[in-house]
């Protein structure tokens, strides 16, 4: 490699007793796309935040264009041409696209018309289709990400760090992003791409750096490796192969959950769910695809009892449970693994044992003559730690002290146990690394094999294709249809997620054929 644009030499970072980065060294070349792979807690984001100036290294050196630099803040990084697009966007929703992009960079009297024209030209140059005068809060999440990229381009960025950039995108948007990354690198710029998705790594990266436990454990070129080897380097062993045998309907099993003509319309607001109809058989995984924010969370909350339907009914094993609240539905054997475990799934300051009985303290399971049997709770939690391979010393440690993947194992274990009939999984693998994803997916298939019904909400199409027996696609609170996974392609499901019906697709195809 010729002189690298960025070189990290022996970078270590310590947070109190935790060694997040341990003697990490890497080089990034001009015009190169480098993928950074690793499990949660491997140190990927930490090392990049050091390069971007959000964290300061405990020891080690940073070189940019062969010159040693001390990067004390993001401003220092941006002055050197380094930008970072993080998982959580730093946009002001009340401001326009142009106002967000020039914020902090333009001083004195501002010619907004001129700035807006410049932003629009930059957007058009990369085929982003971002309206420069639109209010950011009115834009879908995929367009907001493009605004973040435009902010970096406007600042003359030449080294772009992207942290899990495809987590919130539709398939077509992912393709657009990949095209941008290639075009940006071909112009002589460099990209560091943090992701756990093997398909993206193999599609866009020139070189792949693998981290584990704060250290670099491997470095390979894309054309010299495959996904199996990358997985082994990431987690230290081969992934367990998942297998899904048979279907619920093939076995002639009964309907477990029935949702009939359900509409949810808050007072003085548009409906969040409109005329939803479906059923889930026992021993079936029913998947729901869609861009986040199209009614998936409301659907979960409605089935779990936290959101009352305006009309329609919900049946569990033939019994009408529509009038029941959350407590009543828990007693009926419904578990709910919410998409935001920090907000809805756990209390970080409570111990693992307290979190395990958090939603069931009133059930007879723990009740000994009106007193909670903590010995039983501790014994149960310890068994969960062992069965789910949770990295925790014992049941007394705070849930917040665990890594994200281990926190999710605890939440998944609790809800799978409480859901004796139906388990709702809303984005159960979002933000997890490859090993943790594999563990959660094994649990989902195990619940299915035990005859439970599973409702799986996921924005990861590969996950739905691998796990679901049937897939429904949601758009603006409605079902675009329910399909056999074999009848769907990534392109077709992407169009459905964008609101294009099967009839419209057929019509478009016929029109192209006639031409």
Number of C-alpha atoms within 10 A of each C-alpha: 7 6 13 16 20 22 21 20 16 16 22 23 23 14 9 7 6 9 15 20 27 20 15 18 17 15 14 21 20 21 20 23 27 24 28 24 30 30 23 22 18 22 24 26 20 20 25 19 19 23 30 24 22 17 17 20 23 15 14 15 16 21 18 20 14 12 11 13 14 16 22 16 16 19 15 16 23 20 13 18 18 25 28 24 18 17 15 10 12 12 20 15 14 12 16 20 28 25 22 21 26 18 13 8 9 12 8 5 6 10 9 13 11 10 17 20 14 15 26 20 14 18 20 13 10 16 12 19 13 21 19 23 17 14 17 23 15 12 17 13 18 18 18 20 24 19 26 21 22 24 23 22 19 15 16 15 21 23 29 24 26 23 20 18 19 21 17 18 22 24 21 13 17 17 14 16 20 16 14 16 22 19 14 21 18 14 11 13 21 26 26 23 23 23 23 24 16 16 11 16 24 18 11 17 22 16 20 23 22 22 25 21 19 23 21 24 14 14 17 15 15 19 10 8 12 14 14 13 14 23 21 13 21 26 20 13 12 14 14 10 7 12 9 14 9 11 18 22 15 7 10 10 14 14 19 22 23 20 18 16 16 21 23 23 16 14 8 6 7 10 17 19 26 19 16 17 18 15 16 25 23 26 28 29 28 23 27 22 24 29 24 19 15 19 22 26 16 18 22 22 17 21 26 25 22 16 16 22 21 15 14 16 19 23 17 22 14 12 11 12 18 20 12 16 16 17 16 14 20 22 15 17 17 26 25 25 24 23 19 14 19 14 10 11 22 24 17 17 13 16 18 31 25 22 23 23 21 15 18 17 14 15 13 11 13 18 15 11 8 9 10 17 13 15 11 15 20 19 13 15 24 19 13 21 21 12 10 16 13 19 14 19 9 16 22 15 16 18 25 17 14 17 15 18 24 22 23 27 22 25 22 26 21 23 24 26 16 21 24 19 23 31 27 26 24 23 20 24 22 17 17 19 22 21 22 20 19 16 19 21 17 18 16 24 21 15 23 23 18 13 18 23 29 30 21 24 27 23 21 21 19 11 16 21 18 13 23 23 23 20 26 22 24 26 21 19 21 21 23 20 14 16 15 12 18 10 9 13 12 14 11 16 26 21 19 23 22 18 18 15 16 15 9 13 14 11 12 12 11 11 10 9 8 7 5
